[in-house]
C-alpha cells in the first residue's frame, strides 16, 4: 500500500474536483452537446489552427457497354478552426479539508465556475449565425415564430441536400419557444396526441417539423425595437467545436493539474496554493475554437 504523502493528497483533491466539474459542464450546455465535436483532445496551445477535412462531392456517371469510366478529380474541402479562446474560471477555498469532508460544499464552489464556462461556449457557438449565408433566412424579424416559419426552415435544409438521416436541431430563445408551445395544432392532445400533451402539461415542445427543438438563454438579439432574434436551425455537421488539451504545469511550481474528459469534451483543473490569502486556488480552464463546417447545413430563423 503506497504511503500517504502531501503529493498524493493534492492529486486526490484535484481528481475529486475534476470528477464533479465535467458532468456539471455538460449538463449546462445546449449547443455544445449538439454540434460536431469529433476531434481528438490532443495537446495544443492558444492560437493553433485545426484543419478539418470536408468530404468532396462526386457525380454518378452512366457507363455504356464497352465504355470507360470517367475519372473525377474531387477537391477535398477544408475548414479551419482557430483555437482562439482560452476560457477560465478561478476561485479560492480557504479550508480545503472541510470541503473534502463535506462534498456538497465542493459542488457549491464548483458549479458557478463550470456554469460560467458553459455560458461562454454557448454564446460563442450561437454567435456564429452571421456566417451562415448559403441559405436565405426564414422568418420575419420582430415577428413570432409560426408553423410556416419552421416548415420553411426544414424545406430549406432539405433543398440544401442535408441527409435525411441527419438529426436536425432548432435553437430558439424563450419568446420563440413560448410561441411554438401555443401553436394550436401542436399543443393540444386531440390534434397532436402525446406530443401535444407534453407541450401542454410538461411545457416541452420536443420535435416539430423534423426538428428537435431546444431553447437557450444565449440566442443573440440585434437592433432596437423591434429587435431581431437570431434563432438557428442546423445539423451536427454545420458547426464544429474543437477542444484541445492544455499542457500540465511545470514540475516543481507548486501547481497540480488533472484533466476531465468526456465525449471529446475536456477541461483542465489546476490547484495551487496562494500564500497571500492562505487559501487553495482552483482554476478550471478550457482551450477551444468554434467555426462553420458546412455553410449550407444551417439556416437562420429570425423572430
N, C-alpha and C positions, 0 to 999 in steps of 0.2 A: 504494500500500500504506500503510495507516494506521500512524502511529508507535506504537511500544510505549511505553506510559505506565503509571504505577502504577495508574491507574484501570482501564485495560484489563486489567491482570494481576489486579486484585482481582475484577473482573466475571468473568473467566475462571475463577478459583478457585471462586467461588460457583456458577457454572454446572456445573462439574465435580462439586461436592458434590451439587447438586440432581439431576443425572443419575443418580447412584448411590442417592439417597435413596428416590425413589418406587417403583421396581421392588422394592426390598427391603421396603418397607412393604406393598405389595400381596401379596407372597409370604408375609407373616406374618399376613395377615387371613383369617379364615374367614367369619364373619358379615358383615363389611364388604363382601365380594365377592358376597354373595347377596341383600342387601336392596336396596330401591329407592333409587338414587342419581341419578335423572333430574332433577336440578335444577342450573341453571347456576351455576358458581362465580364469582358477581359479588362486588364489594367489599362488605364489611359489617363491623359492629362487634359485639363481645360484647354479648349481651342482646337483639339484634334478634330479631323473630319472623317466621318464614316461613309464609305461608298456602298450603296445598296443597289445591287443589280435588279433590273426590271425585265421580265421576260419579253421577248420581241413578238411581233405579230406576223404569222405566216399565212399564206394563201394556199388553199387546196386546188390543185390543177387536175383536170381530166386528161389522163394519158390514153391516147388512142392505141389500138392494137398495132404493135410494131413500132410505136413511137418511143421517145426517150423522155426521161424525167426532166423537169425544169428546175435547175438549181437556183435556190434563193440565197441571198446574202443578207440575212436579217441583221439589224443593228441592235445590239443589246443595250437596253436603256439603263440609265444610271441616275439614281437620286442621291444627293449629298446632304447629310445632316451633320451640322457642326455642333460639337459638344460645348456649347457656349453658356450653359447655366450650371453654376455650382451653388446649389441651394443648401443652406444650413439653418439649423435652429439649435441654440445653445442655452442651457440652463445649469444652475448650480444647486447642489444638495448639501446643506451644512453637515448633517449627520447621516452618512450613507448606511451605517449599520442599522439604524432604525428603519430605513426603507427596506433593507433586506429582511428584517424581522416581520414587517407588515407589507406584503407585496402590493396591496391595494394602494398604498402611498406611492409606490413606484409608478403605477398606472396614472395617478393624478399628475405626477410630474411629466410623464412621457407623452400623454395624449395631446396636450397643446402643441408640443414641438412637432409631433407627427402630423397633426391636422394642418399646421402652417405649411409644411412641405407639400401635403396633398393639394392644398388650395393653390399653391404656386404652380404645380404641374398642371392642374386642371385649367387654370387660367391661360397658361401658355398654349395648351392644346386647342382650346376654344378660340383663341385669338388668331389662329391660322385661317379663319374664314375668308379674309380678303384674297388669299392665294388661290381659292377655288374659282377659277374663271372660265373653265371649259364648258360649263353648263350655265344657262340662264337661271337667275334666282326665281324661286317660287314664292308666292305670297305677296302681300302689299304692306309696305312699312306703315306702322301705326294702326293696322287692322288686325283683328283677332284671327287666329288660325282656324280654317274651316276644313271640312271634309274634302272639298275640292282642292285646297292647297296641298294636303297630304297626298291626294291622288296624283296631283301634278308632279310632286317631287318623286314619287315612286315611278311614274311613267318616264320621267327624265333619266333616272338611273337605268331603267330597262333599255331605253334607246341608246344609252351610252355603253351598252353591252356588258353591264355588270352580270356576272354569272348568276343564274337562277338559284344555285346552291349557296351563294354567299349571303350571310346574315346581314340585314340592313338595320341601321340604327338611326333614331331621330332624337337629338338632344334639344330640349326646349327649356325656356325659363318658366317661372311659376305661373305667370299670366297665361301663357300659351297652353300649359298643361291643364290649367283650370278650364280653359275654353274647350279643350278636347274632351274633358270629362263631362261637359254639358251638351255635347252633340247628341240630340235625342236618339238617333238610331243606334248609338253605341253605348248609351248609358242606362238603358232600360232592359230588364230581363226579357220582356215579351218580344223584343226585337233583336237582341244580341245574346240571349241565353246567359250562360255562366259568365261570359266576358262582361256583359252589361251589369250583372250583379256585382262583380268585383269592382267595377268602376263606380257603381252607385254606393255600395256598402263599404268596401275597403279603400276606395279612393285611388285604385291602381288602374291606369289605362291599359297596361300590358302591351298587347300587339294590335296594331291598327294599320290596315292597308299594306301588310307585309313588313311594317317597321316595328322593331322593338323600341318602345318609347320610354325615355328617361328624362328626368328634369334635373337641372343643375342651377345652383345659385350664382354661377360664374359665366353664364351666357352673356356675351358682350352687348352693350347698348350704345348707340352713337346718335349724335344730333340732339336738337332740342325738340320740344313738343310739336308734333308727335315724334317721339324718338323711335329709331329703328332697332328692333331686337333681332340679332343675327343668330337664329336657331340654325342647326346644322343637321342635314341628313347625309349619311355616309355608310360605307362598308369598311371593314377592318383594314383592307389594303390601301385605303385612301390616305391614311396618316401613319407616320412612323414615330415611335418613341424609343430612342436608343439610350440605354443605360450603360455606363461603364464603371468598372471598379476603380475607386481611388486607392492610391498606394498606402501601405502601412506607414505609421510614423517612424522616424529614425530610431533605432535602438538606443537606449540609454537616455532618452529625452524625458522620461517620466510619464509618457502617454501610452495607453494601452488601447488597441482598436480591435473590433470584431465586425465581421460582415453579416448582414441579414439579407438573405436572398430567397426569392420565391417567384417562380414563373417568369424568369428573365427580368425580374424587377429586384433591384438590390440597393442597399444603403450601407453606409459605414457609421459605426457608433464608436466615438473616442471618449475615453475617460482620462482626465488629468487632474493634478492637484494644484489648486490656486492658493499660494501662501498668503497673498494679501487679504483674502477673505476666509482663509482656513476652511475651505469647502472643496468638495469634489465637483469638478466641472464636466458636464456631459455635452458632447456635440453630436448631433445627428445630421449627417450630410449626404448628398447625392449629386452625382455629376450626370447630366443628361442633355439631350438635344431633341428637338421636335422638328418635323418637316413634312411636306407633302410628298407622297409616293406616287399616287395616281390621281392626277387632277380631275379626270372625268368621273371618278368614282365617288364624288361628293357634290352636293348642291346646297346652296344657301336657302333657308326657308325664313323669309322675313315676316315679321309681325309688328 
